[in-house]
């Protein structure tokens, strides 16, 4: 009989992958409360995360949704996923809630199967001094991140209480996509040099600091700390535009801003500090802003407590060296407590 031809096994098509890796900066706090989510445009992608802390691992959970367990060592859950950048993403669930070694680094690995595919990586951190220092440092170290702040609704919830704690969310794409330059932040169009304000305030010289910042004629404005003293203080800023109505003076108090309608701050951008007074001596603050209307002056103002309680940062003696003008105490303050106002035009 004729010999039987051998049957060949079907040949599986070769899958070409494009591996992408992102390395997060070292965390700079003694505890770190966080999570990571990843979305990809690839038809198939392999996702994982690692840490230099040997006790920290990540579990992969697909189709992230509200109610998912936030950490392996706690029963706390995540809420507000559906309106956040993490909706429908792959959740990289940390094994540890907060006990993560200082100076640890995290890495995210994504294998993409299309050459033009991209992945969006989001890291969300607690809006407190357990944020790894990321709220102040991450945008400085990597301007490709988009800062969504704490307004996405993403938060973690205690298991037996109604109390929840909001996450501060940062996202960026990998691989790096082309961006225009120069820019302030990752989403702004290029601006002329004369319309860009960048300034470092003098370091605070008192053990506590009661203050606020505003910018007039600004399309966008932001403030952030630029040294370890500021990071350790947990000081961040929320941009409020326009600065009108019944505004909180600080994130950690219910005090309200008062009598500011006649000041240069009115209808400008209020950079509201997260801290009322617990800001360390030596804290450095940087401010960036883009002019809204070309050929019109932009005015930067810093208001702070008079020095009877030694909470002024001694700005009254250091700001004039940068060209700021002393406007005295024209009425702007908190709960009708007047603050000293110094301003500079640009």
N, C-alpha and C positions, 0 to 999 in steps of 0.2 A: 504493500500500500504506500501511497505517497506520504512523505513526511509532513507533520503538522507544523504550520508556522507558529512560532511563539507569539503569544499575545503581549503586546507592550502596554505597560501602565500609562494612563493619560499623563501628559506633562502639564504640571501646574505652571501657570504664567508667572514669570518673575516679577515680584513687586519691588519697585524702587522706592525707597524711603528717603526723606530729607530730614535728618535729625536736627532739632533745634534745642538749645539749652539757654536758660536764663539763670544767672546767679544773683541772688538778692544780697544787698550789703549786710555786713555784720550788724546784729542787733546791739543796741547800746543801753539797754535797761536790764535790771536784775530779774524781771519777770516779763513774759511776752505772751499776750493774748491775741490770737490771730487765726486766720483760715485762708485758704487759697482756692480759687476756682479757675477753670480753663474752658474756653470755647474754641472751636476750630472750624474752618471752612473746608477741611479735608474730608473726603468721603469716609476715611478710616484713619484713626490716629491712635498711637500708643502714648499714654500720659503717665508720668510718675513724678514723685518729688523725693528729695533726700535732704538730710541735715547733717551738719558736723557734730551736733549733739547726739551721742549714741542712743539716748533714751527717746528721741523724737523720731517717730515714723509717721507715714501718711497712708491712709486707706482711701482707695478710689471709689467714689460713689457717683454713678451716672444720673443724669436728669435731676440736678439739684432742685429741691423745692422746700417751701416752708415746712417746718416740723422735723427736718433732718437733725439728727444728733450732732452737736457742734464739736465735741471732743470725745475721744474714746474713754477717758477717765472721769467723765462727768455725765450726768443725765440732762444737762442743759440743752436746749434746742435753738435752732436758728429760725427767725421769723422775717417776714418782709422780703423774701427772695424774689417774688414774682415781679416786682417793679424795679429790681436792681439789675446791674450788669451781669449778675450770676444766674439769672433765671435760665433754667434748662441746660446749665453748664455741667461739667464734670467737677465735682467737689473733691478736693484733696483734704480729707479730714485729719487734722493733727491728732496724734495719740495723747498729747499733753495739753491741758487747759492753759497753764501759765508757767509751770516750773521748767523753764528752758534756760540753759546756760547763757549768761552774758557773752557776747562776741561770737555767738553761733551764726552760721551761715546756712541759708536754704537754697536749694537748686531745684528748678523745674525742667523736666525733659519731655519734649513732645516730638514724636515722629510723624511727619506729614507725608502723604502719599501723592501729592501733586506739587509740581515745582512752584506754582504761583499761590499755593495755599498759605494761609496765615492762621495764627492762633492768638487769641487774646487772653492774657494772664492777668488776673485780678488778685491782689492781696488785700484783705480787710483786717484792720487792727482795732483794738479797743481805743476809744477816744479818752485816754487817760495816760498816766505815767507808766503804763504797761504796754506801750505801743512800739517798743524797740527803738524809739527815737525816729521812727519813719515819718510821723506827721510833720516834723520839721526838716528832716534830712533827705527823704526819698526824692522829692522833686529837685532838690539841689544836686544830688548825685546822678540823677537820670531824668532829664527834662522830657523824655518821651512818654513818661507817665501822664495820664489824665487824672486829676484830683477831683473825685466826685464828692468829697466831704462826707458829712454824716446825714445827708438829706435823701439818701436812696431808699430808706426804710429798712435796710438790712441791719439786724440786731440779734443779740443772743438773749434768751429768756431763761430765768430761773425755773427749775422744775416744778416747784410748789407755790410760786408766787406770781403775781401779775407784773412784777417789776421786770424791765428789760434794759439792756445797755446797748446803745447804738454803735455800729462799726463805722470807722472811717475807711473809705474804699478808694484804692488806687488801681488803675488798669493801664496796661500797655500791650502793644502788639509785637509778636516775633514772627519771622525775622524783622529787623529794622526796616521800616518803610521810608521812602524819600520824604523829607520835610523841607519847607522853605526856611530861609534864614535871612536876617536875624529874626528871632521870635522871642516872646516872653511866654513860657509855657508851651505845650505841644500843640495847641489848637488855634493859635492866633496867626493872622496874616502878617507878613513882613511890615515893619514900621520904620520910619525915618529916625535917624539917631537923635534929632532935635525933639522928637515927640516921645522919647523913651526916658523915663526917670528911674534912676537906680541910685540909692543912697544907703549908707550904713549909719545908724544913729550912734552916738557915743554910748559906751557901756554904762549900764546903771551903776550908781555909786552908793546906793542905800540897800539895806538888807531886805526891804520890801519895796514894791513899786505899784502905785495906783495910777493908771494912765489909760489913754485911748489915742487913736490916730484917725485922721480923715484926709481925703484927697478930693479937691474940686476939679471939675473938667477932666475927669479920667474915664476912659472907655473901660478900662479894667485896672484894678489895683490889688496888690497882695502884700502881706507882711509876714515875716518868718524870722525865727531866731537863727543865729549863725555861729553859735559856739556851745560848748558843753554846759555852761551855766544855764543857758536857755532851754536846752534839751532836758536837763535834770529838773527844771521848773515845770515842765509839761506845758509850756506856753505856746499857744497857736492863735491864729486870727481867723475870723469869719468876715468876709466882705459883705456889707449890707449896702445895696444900691437900689433906689435912692435913699439917702439918710433923711427920713421923714417919719412922722408918727411917733408912736409910743414904743421906743426901742429899748431892749435890755442893754445895760452898760457892760456887763460881763456874763460869760456863759455860766459861771459857778455861783451867781447871785441873782436874786429877783429885783435888784435895784434898776431903776429906769433912768435913761438920759433925760435931762430937763434943760429948758431955756436955751436951746441951741438954734432956734429958728433964725435968730439974727446974726449967727456966726458964719464964717466962711465954710463951715462944715455942712450947712443946710443944703439938702438935695444933692450932695456929693456922695462919695463912697466912704462909709464908716468901716474901719478895720477894727472890729470888736475883739478885744483880748479874751482868751478863755479863762484867764485868772484875774481875780479882783486885786489881790495884793501879794500873793505868795510867789513872788518872782525873785530869784536869787541875785545877790550883788554880783556884778560882773556880766550880767546878761547882755548880749549883743543882739540888736534888732536890725534887720534889713528890710527895705521897702522897694518895690518895683511898681511902676504904673505906666500906662500909655495914655497920651493926651487924646481926649475925645474930639475936640474941635481944633483943627490946625490954626496956628497964628493967634490963639487965645491963651492967656496965661493959665497954667496949672498951679494950684496952691496946695502945699502939704502942711498940715497942722498936727502938732502933738500937744495934747492936753494932759495935765497931771496934777496931782494933789500938791497944794502948798506945803511947805516943809515943816509944819508944826508937829507932824507925826513922823517925820523923817521917812516919808514914803514917796519922795519926788524923783528919785534916781539922780538928784542934783542936776536935772536937765536945765534948770534955770541958769546954771553957770556954764554948762558945756554946749548947749545948743547955739548960743550966739556965735561961737567959734565957727560954726558951719553956715552962718549967714541967716539964722532964724531971728525973727523980730518978736519981741515980747509984747503981746497984746493984753497983758494983765489978766484980770478976772472979769471978763465981760458978761458973765452969767452962765455960760455953758457949764454943766455939772451933772451930778447924779443925785436924785432925790432932793434937789435944791441945794446940794452942797457944791459950791463953786469950785471949779478947777482952773488952774493957770494955763493960758493958751499961748503957744509959740507957733508962728507960721513962717513959711518961706515960699516965695514965688519962683516958678521955673518957666 
